[in-house]
């Protein structure tokens, strides 16, 4: 009995709906076709593709344009993670660890399909996927070394003070969305953000020099910025007084507290206007950081075509590499952002009530410090 005849019998006798019958038998036909193909098609001979040594064939300018880091920075990262990404054997022309790293950097630099990245490096799509995950995890594990607040925050305070004379400031906080493909499943809508895109909502605290001092990269796109902050370790550190009387600044998406200062919604006095101007100019560094970060690694702006479980390592790895590049004074991926312009929360929340918790520190700062500058 053929599939077509059996399908007709089922439909005519009302065993199952016609749409369901078609789906079932089309699936069965595909599976049987693939099975018989495997029986009849001889096993393919392994194909070894050409693998170019880009460290030798490209000059510094072309290398940096393709991999978004200098050769010196790449070799520094390689020296740290070499053992973690090494191959147990070189049989069958196994791809070398340095080429695994370059393949991953190429993926970050383009955000392209794994097939394209694999062709660029002379490996299959499956190998490219495996190497990207392996290297991303190895780099992300360096988070504790490169993404942290220094033990002495005086230098950070001075750097922020040089921008707009905001005192005791050690960081600017905000969130940015990193697009991903639909994760599927029953909870897929949790990953859809306010712009109807699937994404991770990534929180960072940055310095005046655009270094990422803290990162939280595990929340879906629908999560609110304040929710992410409430459940973050950096909030606990601030609440516990680990940074003494130092503060961070954020936009109106956050609640104003004694350690996180937000702008005033309706400044009235000259001192309040001066506070708002200084706060916004100081906070602008976090937007600049996102511009530099995403310009260096365009994968963060494009839709990451990996499973959700693998995206987090990519985001954290890009943050680690961003800080390493800054440490090595490779700062040529600057994006232009207007200083002192209101951001999205400033505009959206103009008509809403001001989100104020503990305003004592902010009030004292305005009256005692910014008032004295007039």
C-alpha positions in Angstrom: 0.0 0.0 0.0 1.4 3.4 -1.0 1.5 6.4 1.3 -0.9 8.2 -1.0 -3.5 5.4 -1.0 -3.2 5.0 2.8 -3.6 8.7 3.3 -6.7 8.7 1.1 -8.2 5.9 3.1 -7.7 7.6 6.4 -9.2 10.9 5.2 -12.2 9.2 3.6 -13.0 7.1 6.7 -12.7 10.2 9.0 -9.9 8.6 11.0 -8.1 11.9 11.3 -8.5 15.4 9.9 -7.0 16.0 6.5 -4.5 18.6 7.6 -3.2 16.3 10.3 -3.0 13.4 7.9 -1.0 15.4 5.4 1.5 16.6 8.1 2.0 13.0 9.4 2.5 11.4 6.0 4.7 14.2 4.6 7.0 13.7 7.7 7.0 10.0 7.2 7.9 10.3 3.5 10.8 12.7 4.3 12.1 10.3 6.9 11.9 7.3 4.6 13.5 9.3 1.8 16.4 10.2 4.0 16.8 6.6 5.2 16.9 5.2 1.7 19.3 7.9 0.6 21.7 6.8 3.4 21.5 3.3 2.2 22.2 4.1 -1.5 24.6 7.0 -1.3 28.2 6.0 -0.7 30.0 7.5 2.3 31.7 10.8 1.3 35.5 11.0 1.4 36.7 13.6 4.0 37.5 17.0 2.4 40.4 19.0 3.9 40.0 22.6 3.1 42.7 25.2 2.8 43.4 27.0 6.0 45.2 30.3 5.8 47.5 31.6 8.5 46.0 35.1 8.8 48.6 36.1 11.4 51.2 35.9 8.7 49.4 36.8 5.5 47.6 40.0 6.7 49.3 43.2 7.7 48.3 45.0 10.9 45.6 47.2 9.3 43.9 44.4 7.3 44.1 42.0 10.3 42.5 44.5 12.6 39.8 45.3 10.1 38.8 41.6 9.9 39.2 40.5 13.5 38.6 43.9 15.3 41.7 43.5 17.5 45.4 44.1 17.0 47.7 41.1 16.6 49.3 42.0 19.9 45.9 41.9 21.7 45.0 38.6 20.0 48.3 37.0 21.0 47.8 38.2 24.6 44.3 36.6 24.7 45.7 33.5 23.1 48.5 33.2 25.7 45.9 33.0 28.4 43.4 30.6 26.9 45.7 28.4 24.8 45.4 25.4 27.0 41.6 25.7 27.3 41.1 25.6 23.5 44.0 23.3 22.5 43.4 20.1 20.5 44.5 16.7 22.0 46.0 15.6 18.7 47.0 17.1 15.3 45.8 14.1 13.3 43.6 14.6 10.3 44.8 18.2 10.0 43.0 19.3 13.2 42.5 23.1 13.3 45.1 24.7 15.5 44.1 26.7 18.7 45.1 30.1 17.2 42.9 29.4 14.2 40.0 28.5 16.5 40.5 31.9 18.2 40.6 33.7 14.9 37.5 31.9 13.7 35.6 33.1 16.8 36.8 36.6 16.5 35.7 36.6 12.9 32.3 35.5 14.0 32.2 38.4 16.5 33.4 40.8 13.8 30.7 39.9 11.3 27.8 38.3 13.0 27.4 36.2 9.9 26.2 32.7 9.4 28.4 29.9 10.8 28.7 28.5 7.3 30.3 31.7 6.1 32.7 31.9 9.1 33.6 28.2 8.5 34.4 28.8 4.9 36.6 31.8 5.8 38.6 29.5 8.2 38.4 26.3 6.2 36.2 24.3 8.5 32.6 22.9 8.4 29.6 24.6 9.9 29.5 22.0 12.7 33.1 22.6 13.5 32.7 26.4 13.4 29.8 26.1 15.9 31.8 24.0 18.2 34.8 26.2 18.1 32.8 29.4 18.7 31.2 27.9 21.8 34.5 26.5 23.1 36.5 29.8 22.6 33.6 32.0 23.9 33.5 30.0 27.1 37.2 30.2 27.5 37.3 34.0 27.1 34.2 34.5 29.3 35.9 32.7 32.1 38.4 35.6 32.2 35.6 37.8 33.4 36.9 37.9 37.0 40.3 39.2 35.7 39.1 41.9 33.4 35.6 42.9 34.4 35.8 44.3 37.9 36.0 47.4 40.0 39.6 48.3 41.0 40.5 48.0 44.7 41.1 51.8 44.8 38.4 53.8 43.2 40.1 57.2 43.5 41.3 57.2 39.9 37.8 56.4 38.6 36.3 59.2 40.7 38.8 61.7 39.3 38.1 60.6 35.7 34.4 61.2 36.2 35.1 64.5 37.9 37.0 65.6 34.9 34.0 65.2 32.7 31.4 67.3 34.5 32.6 67.8 38.1 30.3 65.2 39.5 31.8 64.1 42.9 32.2 60.6 44.4 31.1 59.0 41.1 32.5 55.6 40.3 30.2 54.3 37.5 27.3 54.8 35.1 24.7 52.1 34.8 22.3 51.2 32.0 21.0 48.3 29.9 21.3 47.5 26.3 19.6 44.9 24.1 21.5 42.2 22.2 19.3 40.7 19.5 18.9 37.0 19.2 16.8 34.6 17.1 13.5 33.4 18.6 14.3 30.8 21.3 11.0 29.0 20.7 9.1 27.1 23.3 6.4 28.2 25.7 8.5 31.0 27.2 9.6 32.6 23.9 7.6 35.8 24.5 9.7 36.5 27.6 12.6 37.3 25.3 10.6 39.8 23.2 11.5 43.4 24.1 9.5 46.6 23.8 10.6 46.9 20.1 9.1 43.5 19.4 12.5 41.9 18.9 13.9 38.9 20.7 16.9 39.9 22.8 19.0 39.7 25.9 18.7 42.7 28.2 22.3 43.3 29.3 23.1 45.5 32.2 26.6 47.1 32.6 28.3 49.6 34.9 31.1 51.4 33.1 33.9 53.8 33.9 34.7 57.2 32.4 37.3 55.5 30.3 34.5 53.2 28.8 35.7 50.1 30.6 33.0 47.7 31.6 33.3 47.3 35.4 30.3 45.0 35.9 28.0 43.0 33.6 24.8 41.0 34.0 24.0 39.1 30.8 21.3 36.5 31.7 17.9 38.4 31.5 15.4 38.1 28.6 14.5 41.2 26.6 11.2 41.7 28.4 12.8 42.2 31.8 12.8 45.8 33.1 16.1 47.5 33.9 15.1 48.0 37.5 14.3 44.3 37.9 17.7 43.4 36.6 19.4 45.8 39.0 17.3 44.6 42.0 18.6 41.1 41.4 22.2 42.0 40.7 25.2 41.5 42.9 26.4 45.1 42.2 23.3 46.4 44.1 24.2 44.3 47.1 27.7 45.6 47.1 26.4 49.2 46.9 23.8 48.6 49.7 26.4 47.0 51.9 28.6 50.1 51.7 31.5 48.3 50.0 32.3 51.5 48.1 31.8 53.7 51.1 30.0 57.0 50.2 30.6 56.6 46.4 27.6 56.6 44.0 26.7 55.5 40.5 24.4 57.4 38.1 21.5 56.0 35.9 18.6 57.3 33.9 14.9 57.5 35.0 14.4 53.8 34.4 16.0 53.3 37.8 14.8 54.3 41.3 16.7 57.1 42.9 18.5 55.9 46.0 21.3 56.9 48.3 23.8 55.0 46.0 22.2 55.3 42.5 21.4 58.9 41.6 19.0 59.7 38.7 18.2 63.1 37.1 15.4 65.3 38.4 12.3 65.2 36.3 11.4 68.9 36.7 14.5 70.9 37.9 13.5 74.3 39.2 16.5 76.0 40.9 19.8 76.9 39.2 21.5 74.2 41.4 19.0 71.6 40.3 19.6 72.5 36.6 23.4 72.3 37.2 23.0 68.9 38.9 20.9 67.5 35.9 23.5 68.8 33.4 26.4 67.2 35.3 24.5 64.0 35.9 23.5 63.5 32.2 26.9 64.4 30.9 28.5 61.9 33.3 26.0 59.3 32.4 26.6 59.7 28.7 29.7 57.5 29.0 27.6 54.3 29.2 26.0 55.2 25.8 29.4 55.8 24.4 30.6 52.5 25.7 27.8 50.6 24.0 28.6 52.4 20.8 32.3 51.5 20.9 31.5 47.9 22.1 29.0 47.2 19.3 31.1 48.9 16.7 34.0 46.7 17.5 31.9 43.5 17.7 28.9 44.0 15.3 27.5 40.6 16.3 26.1 42.4 19.4 24.0 44.6 17.1 22.9 41.9 14.7 20.7 38.8 15.5 22.9 36.2 17.1 22.1 33.0 15.4 22.9 30.7 18.3 20.8 28.9 20.9 20.0 31.0 24.0 22.3 28.8 26.1 25.3 29.8 24.0 24.6 33.5 23.6 25.5 34.5 27.2 29.1 33.3 26.7 29.4 35.3 23.5 28.2 38.5 25.2 30.5 38.2 28.2 33.4 37.3 26.0 32.9 40.4 23.9 32.9 42.5 27.1 36.2 40.9 28.2 37.8 41.6 24.8 36.5 45.2 24.9 38.3 45.8 28.2 41.5 44.2 26.9 41.4 46.4 23.9 41.0 49.5 26.1 43.9 48.4 28.3 46.0 48.1 25.2 44.9 51.6 24.1 43.2 50.3 21.0 40.4 52.8 21.0 39.7 53.4 17.4 36.1 52.1 17.3 34.6 55.2 18.9 31.0 56.0 18.0 29.7 59.6 18.0 27.0 60.3 20.6 25.7 63.7 21.5 26.8 64.8 25.0 24.1 66.0 27.3 21.2 64.9 25.1 18.2 63.2 26.9 18.1 59.5 26.4 15.0 57.3 25.8 14.0 57.1 29.5 14.3 60.8 29.9 11.9 61.4 27.0 9.4 58.6 27.7 9.0 59.3 31.4 8.5 63.1 31.2 4.8 62.8 32.0 5.2 60.1 34.6 5.8 60.5 38.3 9.4 60.7 39.4 10.7 57.4 40.5 12.2 58.4 43.8 13.2 56.2 46.7 15.7 57.8 49.1 16.4 61.3 47.8 18.4 62.5 50.8 21.8 62.1 49.2 20.7 63.7 46.0 19.1 66.7 47.8 22.2 67.2 49.9 24.4 67.0 46.9 22.4 69.6 45.1 22.1 72.0 48.0 25.6 71.6 49.5 27.8 71.0 46.4 26.1 72.1 43.2 24.7 75.2 45.0 28.2 76.2 46.0 29.4 76.1 42.3 27.0 78.9 41.3 
